[in-house]
């Protein structure tokens, strides 16, 4: 199948491109490098040993997107493209609403115009309310605490309505929990701009000496060690989830949400201590205040994905920490190296 990958130079997008090609799919990648780097595309090609078309566009540009669809005639789209930093979304919400929602609407219109029937959407566990009982299922109450989450929530609804109105097509809405890790080669990984928003990149950058210490935001939660618990999933497992979603999308109609997580929670202090043990390094940290809106515990019930997508996370936290450290030490400044 020919797959158009929007945002394919990004963290999850690049790893998914590897898995798509490994599983026999043909890919066309678009990205505008707003939060990614051209070297990611070069390194994906090196990993898979194959070339593929890459076009630098912003999919908010309807003419450019229309040309890509007309020229390459994809059968399916995986839609990663979008702004993605929670804290930044609070400070510049209009940018997030405009970029993430307009780009998705443009994509849906282009898909309808060019007869593309299948969409895999990069959603997020941020669509769930923080006061749900754990584990979170696809039927857990939705509601967001930041503009980034609301853009995912709104895009899910827009996609659901568009697919229903169009008929004879499908969308799979993949709600990620907390992606971590890097490709086992150490050549592609998470490369945040500025101070990382996510825990493991901040931790690994601290271990390599880029930061003096790691702030642990809150140690007074109702958890065994007082720190927050999250469901951390290896990015390569997430990538295989997209391959499974394509196969499922060809068999169904309508929009279908799925949690992609491990079903297990790890606390911040557990991650720090296991990372230190696995990689033989020390990570200085200090306890700070909670961040507004953070919950103590969040983890997935991935049973629906196990049953219907025939997918399961298989990589261990130890593998994720080792892969992250290999990426970090090989690329201390990310793709800038």
N, C-alpha and C positions, 0 to 999 in steps of 0.2 A: 504494500500500500504506500502511496505517496503522501507524506505528512508535512504540512506547513507548520513550522515551529516558530511562534512569535516569542521574542525574548530568549532565543536559543543560545545566546552568549552568556546568559546569567548563570548563577550558581546552580539552581536546580535544572534549568534548561540545558546547560552544557552536559551535565551527567545524563540527562534523558536522551540527548542526541546520541551519546555513546551506546546506550541500551537499544535505542530504535534501530541503529545500523547493525548492531550485533544480532538482532532478531529479524533481520532481512527486510526492514522497511527502507524506503527511499525518502530522504529528507530534503526540505528546502527551508533555510533559516533566515529570519529577518530580525534585526535588532537595531536600536539607535545608540547603543552604548551609554545610555543615561546612567545606568548603574552596573555596567559590565565593561569588558575590555576585548579588543580585537584578538589579543593573543589566545583567549579562550577558544576561539574558532580554530586557530592554527593548531592548538594542542589537541582538540577533539579529533581533527583530521589525522594527526600523528598517531593517536591512540588506536583509531579504527583502521588506519592504513588506507583510507579512501578519501576522495574529494567529494564535495557536494556544493550546491549553489548557496551562496550567502549574499543577501542584499541588505545594504544599510538604509533603512527607512524608519520613520516614525509612523506607526499604524493609525495615528490620528490624521495622517495625510491620506485622504480617501483616494485620490488619484494614484498615488504610489502603491497603495494596497491593492487597488483594482488591477493595476498592471501586473503585480506579482501573481495574483490569482489567474489572470488571463494567460500569462506567459507559461506558468508552471502547472496549472490545472491539478491542484492537490485533491485527494479524496477525503482528507481529514485534517483538522487543525488542532494543535495543542497550544493553548493560549496562556503563556507565562507573562507576556509583556505587561509592565505596570510598575508604578512607584510602590515601595514596599516597607518603608520604615515607620513604625508606629509613632515614635516620638516626633519625627518630622511631620507626620500627618496632622498632629495636633497644632503645630505652629503654622503650617501652610495648608489648611484643609481644602481650599478652593483648587489648588493645584492637583491634589489627589482626586477630588471628585471629578474635575474636568478630564484629567488624563485617563484615569482608570475606567471611568464609565463611558466617555466618548469613544475611546479606543475599542471597547467591547461592542458598542452599538455599531461602529463602523465595520467591525469584523463580521458581525451577524448579517449586516446588509450585504457585504461582499460575498459571504457564503451563500446567501439566498440567490444573489444575482448569478453566481457561477455554479450553482447546483452542488455545492459541497454539503454533504449530509451529516457529517459527524464532527462533534466538538468535544474536546477534553479541556475542562476549565480548571485553572490553578486557583483554588479557593483556599480557605484557611480555617483553623479551629477558632480564630477570633470571631467567627460568626455566632458562637455560642455565648449565652449569658454566663457570667462568672459565678452565679449562685446555683447552678445546676448540681444535682447529685452526680457523683462519679461512679463508674466511668461514663463518659459522654457517648451517647448513641446518636445516630442520624436524626432521631426524633426528639432529642433534647431541645429545650427552649432556646431559641435564638434571640440575640440582642447584643449590641456591641458597646464598647467603652471608648472607642477612638475612631476618627474618620477613616483610617485604613481599613479597619474591620467593617465599617459601614459600606465602603465601596465594594468589598467582597460580597457582603449581604445583598446589596442592591443589584450587583451584576448577576448573582445567582438567580434573583427574581426576574430580571430582564431576560436572561437566557431561557429560563423556564417558560415564560410567557411567549417568547419568540418561537421556541421549538414547538410549543403546543399549537400556536396559530398557523405555523407553516405546515406541520404534519409531515409524516414519512421521513423524519430525521431524528437525530438523537444528540443528547449532551450528557456527559458524565462530569459531575461536580466533585472534584477531589479536595476534601478538607484536610489539609496537612496539619500535623501537630508540630513538633519542633525539629526541623532538619539540622543534622550535624554531620561531620565527617567530610571526607574528600575521596576522590578516586584513588584506588590503591597504588597507582603509579606515582602519586605525588605531584602530578603535572597540572591538574585542575582542582580547584577547591573554592572555598568561600573567600571573597576578596572585598571586604567592606570598605567603603570610602570614609575616611576620618575615623572617629572613635566608634568601635563596633556597637551595634544595637543588641546583638545576640550574645549569649553567655560564652559559648565555646570559643568563638573567634577572639573575644576579649581575653579569655583565659589563656589561650595559646600564644597570643601576642604578648601577654604579661610574662609567660614562661620564657619567651625568646628575648625579653628585655625591652620591648617597645613601650611598656607601661610600668610604672613603679609598683603598682599593686592592683589587684582585682577587687572592685567593690561588690560586696555581697548584699544585695538590696533586701534587707529584712531577715531577721533571725528569730522572730517572735510569732511565727505562724504555728497553727495547731498541727504540727508534723513531728515525726520522731526526733529530728535534730533542730527544729525551729525554722529551717530554710524552706523556700518554695520547692514544690515537686512538679515536674513536667514530664511529658512523654516525648523522649528524644529518639528520633528515627534516623538511621543512616541515609544519607542522600542517595546512595545507590539503590537502596530498597525503595525509596520514593520513585526513583526512575523506573524500576521494573513495574511499579504500580501503574504508571502511565501506559506502558506496553500492554498490560493486562486490560486496562480501561479501553484501549482501542478495540481489542477483540470483542469486549462486551458491547461496545457502542454499535458494532455492526449487526448485533442480534436483537436490538431493542429499539423502541421509539420513545420519545419524551425525554425528560430530564431526570437524572438519578444521582443523588448525593451519596458519597462514600467517605468514611473516615479512613485516613492513612496514618496509622500509628502502630506502636508496638503493643499497646495494652498494658504497659508497665510504666510506673513513675520513678524518676530519679531525682533526688534532692540536689541542691547546689553544692553542698559540702561533700556529698557522695561523689559527684562528678569531679570536684577538685582533687579529692584524695585518690580516686581511682586513676585519674589522668596522671598524677604524680607517680603512682606506682608503676603504671604501664610504661611510661616514658622515661623514668629515672630522672625527673626534674622536680624542682620546687616551685610552687606558685604562691607568692605572697598575696595575702588578701586582707581586707578589713570589712567589718560589718557596718553597713550604713542603714539609713531609714528605708522603709518600704517605698516602692513607687506607687503613686496614685493609680487605683484601678486594678492593681495586681491581685490575683487570688492566691490562696495558699497551695491549692492542689488542682491540677488539670491533667487528665490522661484519657485515652481513647478506649472505646470498645470497638475493635476492628472486625468483629464477627461477620458483619455484612460483606466486607471486602473479602474475607476468607471464603465465604460461601459462594458469592456470586461472581467475583472476579478471579477466584482461585489464586489469590495473592496473599502472601504473608511476609512480614519483615523477618529476615533471617540473620542479619548481621548483629553482632554483639556490641554493647557499649565499648568494650575494650578495643575492638576493631576500629570503631569510629574514632576513639581517642588516638590510637596509633596512626591511623590514616591522616587525621588532622595535624598531628605533630610532624609527620613526613612532609605534608604540604607546606606547613609553616616554616620548617627549617630549610626546605628546598627553595622557598620563595618568601623570605622574611618581609619583603615589601609587596607581596602579592604579585600580580602580573606586571607591575612596574619593573620587576627584576628582569 
